[in-house]
Amino acid sequence: MKKLPLDFEAFHQMYRPLYVNWAKSRLGNWHDAEEAVDAAFEQLLKAWSTVLSKENPAAYAWRVLKNSTIDHSRTRDRRPALIGEAFETVALNRAVDPISQLEESLNLYAEIGQLPPRQMDVVLLHFGLGYSAVEIAAALGITPAGVRSTVRHAKRRLQHAYGVKKSLAESRTDAEPCTGAEAQADEGNAGDIAP
């Protein structure tokens, strides 16, 4: 059995949990999420030297993950959907009126699904899955400032489209101490943020 490159093993160990959590939010179950992420890592491993030669390997790997997730949902004749995530929100678990909160969560997740791809990814990772700006920046290959800017733009778009000021205004957007992956984000991709 061929030994994996150490840098690939480190990358895999650092990002696989975040990738699986994100893929689960898009595919709806853990099994499909793990299959899609494993397929993405297989693709990355096959081209690992090329991945490392990219200006921003983390951003490249994120695109591979997203494409793998889309391919996985297509092979199972499904569309990636966020609606199932509305049933697993912290707000729903703490709600005095769970039915009203569920309705609000369903509407909110429908609106999140209409955001531009970068904004949707950041909102899901930050608000839906609880990752810090530093962790998200490292995984997506952008800066923490880029993450915070993307969150602000997404919140404005959601507030305009849905009026979710109360739900999102109570959440933090500042970078917390990194508890997981800590990697240097590429400063050059802050321009990828959709207004």
N, C-alpha and C positions, 0 to 999 in steps of 0.2 A: 504494500500500500504506500502510495506516494504521500510524503509529508507536505502539508499546506504551508505556504509562505507565512512567516510569523506576522508580517504586517497585515496580511489578509485575515488571519485568525483574530488579531486584535480588533480589526475593523468589524468583523462579524460579531465578535463578543460585545463590542461597544454599541452597535446599532441594531442588532437583530430584535431585541425587545421592543424598541420604539417602532421599528418597521412592522412587526407583527401586530402591535396595538393599532397602528394606523390602518393596516390592511384589514383588520377585523372590523374597524369602523366603516370601511368601504364595502366589504364583502358579506358582513353579517354573521360570520361564525369563525371560530378559532381554526378549525380544520382547513377551510379554504384559505384563510389568512396565512397559515403556516406553509401551505403548499405554494402559494404565490410568492412568499418571501424566500422560500428555499429555491424556487426557480430563478428569482432575481439574483440570489447569491451564487448560484451555479453559473449564470451568465457572467457575473462579475469575475468569478474565479477564472473562467476560460479566457478572459481578456484582461487579467489583472495587471499585466505590465502596461497595457494601453490605458487602463483606468488611472494608474499612478502617473502616467505622462500627461494626463489632462490638467488644464489650468486649475480646475476645481473638482477633485475626485469625489467629494461628498455630494456636490450638486449633480454630477454625472450619475452617481449611484442612486440618488433619489429619483432621477428620471427613469432609470432602469426599473426601480421598484414600482413606480407608477404604471409604467408600460406593462410590467408583469402582472400587476393587479387587474388592469383592464383586460389583458389577454385571458387571464384566468376566469374573469366573469363572463367573457364572451364564449369560452369553451364550454361553460356550464349554462349558456343561454340565459344569462342574468345580466341585469344592469346594476352597477354599483349604486347602493342606496343608503341613505343616512337615517331613514325613518326608524329603524329598529333601535338606534342609539337613543332616541327620545324616551324609550322605556327604561333606560339605565342611567338617568341623570341624577346627580346629587340633589338637585332641587326637587325632583319627584319624590325621592326618598324622605326628604324633610318636610314635604308639603302638608299643610293642615287640610287642604282640599285637593287630594290627589287627582281627581278627575279634571278640575280646572287646570292644574299644573300640567297634566299630560297633554291637554289640548294646546296649551301654550308651548310646550316642548315640541310637539309635532309641527306646529306652525313655524317655530324658530328653526328647526332642522330642515324644513322645506326651504326656508329662505337661505340658510347656510349653503344648501345644495346649489343655489343660484349664484353664489359668489364666484369671482374669477378663481382659477385653480390655485394660485399661490395663496390668496386670502383664505380660501376654504381649507387648505392644508394647515396653515398656521392656526386658524380658529379651532379646528378639530384637535390639533396637537396641544394647544395651550388650554383652551376652555374645556374641551371634551375629555382630554386624556391627562391634563394636569402637568404637562411638561413646562419647564422654565424657558424663558427667552434664550438663555445660553444653550440649553440642550437642543432646542429647535434650530437655532442658528447653526450649530455644529452639524446636525443631521441634514439640513437643507442646503448647506454651503453658502449661507448668507451671514450677515453680522447680527449680533443681538439688537443693535439699533434698527436694522432692517426688519427684524421680527416685530419690534415695538411699533414701527411705522406701519407695517402691514396690519397689525391688530387695530391700530387707530383707524386706518382706511376701511377695514372690514366693519368695525363698529359703526362708523358713520353710514356706510352703505346699508347695514342692517337696520339702523335707527330710522333711516329714511324709508326703507322698503317696508319695515314691519313695526317700527316703534318699540324696539326692545331696550330702551334706555335703562329701565329698571334692572333687567336681568344681567346685562353686560356691564353696566356702570358699577355694579357692586363687585365685579371681579377685578383682580389686579392685572396690570400689564407690565409691571416692572420686572426686571430680571432678578430671579432668586438665585441663591447659591446653587451651583450645579451639583446635583446628586448622582448623576449618571455620566453620560459621555461628555467629556470636555475636550474639544478639539478647536483648532484655530480656524475660524471662518474666513472665507475669502472676502476681502473688502470690495472687490470689483463687481459683485453681483447685487449690490443694493439697488441698482437701476432696474432690476427685474420685478420690482414691486409695482403692482398695478394700482393706479389711483382709485 
